[in-house]
């Protein structure tokens, strides 16, 4: 009876996205939200709201694992959250105050989502070139400047995540690589995942207040995503990173084109 009531398409989608996150650290919002919109016909606003709380639950598990392995820099997490949480709250207040009808709101979310996906794909493809250009043009930042830019990065992520659920993964990690080149990549990824928890929780709670969250759908997605993350994490060391990044970027570009059309 219980198994018959489960919508296995959602479970399979959660499994797919969970594998992507485990393999690359990217894909929670940038893949799940478009899947819900394009394949299952969920409205963009509802897809964003549901995906945010889904991401908060998923990345909480990842944060526990990274915390146990001491691969989180809590100073970075605090700086990012100082910018992202207020920005996410202000974005939600603005969306509510605009009083857009559902058609206009969904259209705006779809367009912003498409742009965010293209930017994310660019960050995946050109991460090494961005790092080289940054090193030539900016060079080494003072501790005070690094702190300011980290807070500003958090604010940008808060705006993007609250409106599209995209940005906390690829864009967040890319920015941290530029700002903290001396830290090992695993610590930057762990810090980014830990920061995503309060950000997606606050943004998701705001969307829940606005009536944009489907908790039944969220629970079904988690049934697939949790084992998917475990599978992806197991396979990650066995697949070349450039293959994963190229494949993910290609998929994101295709999805963005589909959303814009």
N, C-alpha and C positions, 0 to 999 in steps of 0.2 A: 504493500500500500504506500509506504513512505517512498520507496524507490521509484514507483510509478509516477509519483507527484513531482519528482525532481525534473527540472528542465535541463537536460544533459548538454544542450548547446551552450548554455551559460557556463556549466562546469568545464566543458572543453575549452571555452574561451579563457576562463580563469587559469586553466592549466597551461595554455599557450603563453599567456602574458607572464605568468609566474616563471616559466622557463626562461623567457626573454630577460626578465629582471635578474634572475639568478646568473645568467650567462654574461650579461653586459652591465648590470646596474641601472639600465635604462629600459623604459617600456611601460611602466605602471600607467601613467596618464596618457603618454603619447600613443600608446597602442589600445588600451582598454576603452578610453572614451570614443575614439573613432569606430571601434568594433561595435560598441553599443549603438552608435548612431547609424552607421552604414549597413550593418548586417541585421541587427535586431529591431531597428526602427524606433529606438528610444529617442525622445526629444533631446536636443543638445543640452538644454538647461538641466534636465533630470539626469542625463548621463554624467555631466560634470559633477553635480552634487553627490550622486551615488558613488562615483569613482573616488572622490576625495576621502570619504569615510572608509571605503575599501582600502585605499592606499595607507590611511592612518593605521588600520589594523595590521596590514601586511608588513609595513615598515617598522612597526613596533617589535615584531618578531626579529627582524633584521637588526634592530638596534640592540636588543638583548644579546644577540650573538656577537656583534661587534664590541659591545661593552665588556662581555666576558673575556674577549681577546685583547682588551685594552687598545683598540684601534679607533677610538673616538677622541678628538680634541675638543673638549667641552668649551674651551674659550672661543673657538670658532663657531660652535653651535650657538652660544649665547649672543655673539655678534650678529650672526645671520638672523636669529629670531628677533633681535631688537629692531631690525628693519622689516622683516617679513610679516610678523604677526600684526603690527599696526597697519601695514599696507593692505593686508588681506581684509582686515576689518573695515577699513575705509572703502575698499573696492566693493565689498558686499553692501555697505550702506549706500554707496552711490548707485549700485544696480537696483536696489530697492526703491530709492528716492526717485529714480527716473520714471518709474511706473510704466515701463514698456509693456505692451501686450505680448502674449506668449510668442506670436509669430515673429515680431520684431526682435524680441530678446533672443530667440533661437537663431535667427539670422545673424545677429551680431556675434553671438558665441561661436557659431560655425566659422565665420570669417576670421575672427581673432585666433581661433583654434588652428585654422589652416596656416596662418602666418607663423604661429608658435611652432608648428611642426616643421616648417621649412627652416626656421632658425635653428631648431634642435638638430635637424639633419646636417646643416652646415657646421654646427659645432662638433658633430661626430666625425665628419669627413675631414675638416680642416683644423682639428685640434692642434696638431703638431705645428702647422704653419702659423696659427694664431699665437702659439707660445713663442715661436721665433720672432715674429713681428713685435709682440709685446716686449720681449727682451731687448730688442734694438731701440724701440721708441720710448719705452717707459723705464726699463732697467730696474734697479733695486729700489724698493719703496721703504720709507722710514716706518717704524712700528706704528706711529700715529696715523700715517697715511693708509697703511694696510688695514688698520681698524676701521677707518672711515669708509674705505672702499668696500670692506666686507659688509658693513651695515647697509650701504647703498645697494650692494648686490642682493642682500636679503629683501630690501624693499621692492626691487624689480621682480624677484621671484614671487613675492607675496601677491603682487598685482597679477602676474601671469597665472599663478596656480589658482587663485580665487576665481578668476574669470574663465579659465580653460582647463584646469587640473594638470597642465603641462608645464614643465620647466624645472622642477625640483631635481631631476636626474641629470641629464646630459648637460644642461646649461649651468646647473649648480656646480657640478664637478669641474667643468671647464673653467669656470671663474675661479674656483679654489686652486686649481693647478697654476693659474697665472699669479694669484695673490700669494700663494704659499709654496713656491717651487722647491723649498728645502724639505718639505714633509713627504714621507712615502705615500704613494698613490692609495694604498689600502687604508691609510688613516684619513685621507681626504674623502674617500668613498664612504667610510664609516661615519665621518662627521656630517656628510651630506645626508645620509640616510637618517641619522639621529635628528637632524634639523627638520627633516620632512615630517616627522611625527607631530610636533606641536603645530606646524604650519597647516598640514592637511586636516588635522583635528579641528582647529579653529575655523578654517574655511569650510570644512564639511558641516560643522555645527551651524554655521551661518546659513548654508544652503538648506539644512534640515529645518531651520526656523522659517525659511522662505517657502518650504514645502517642496523642495527639489530632490528628496532622497527616497529611494525605494529600498527598504531594509531587507525585504525578501530576496530581491535581486542581489543585493550586496552579500548576503549569507551564502547564496548559491555560487557566486563567483569565488568566494573564499574557499569553498570546498575543493575547487580545482587549483587555485593559486598557491595554496600552502604546499601541497606535494610538488607543484610545478617549480617553486623556488628551490626546493631540495634537489630536484633533478637537474635544474640549470646550474646550481652551485657545484654539483658533482661533475658535470660535463665541462664547465668553464675552463679548467686548466688544460683540457685535451683538445681545444679548438683554438686556432690562431686568432688573436684579438682583432687583427685588421679585417679578417673575414667577417667576424661578428659585427663590427662597426659598419662595414660597407653594406652588409645585408640590411641592418637596421635602418641606415640612412636611406637606402633605396626604397624600403617599405614606407617610410615616413613621407618621402616625396610623393609617392603614388597616392597615399591617403590624402595628403594636402591638396593635390590636384583634383581628386574626387570630391572633396568637400567644397572646393571653390567652384566646381562645375555644377 
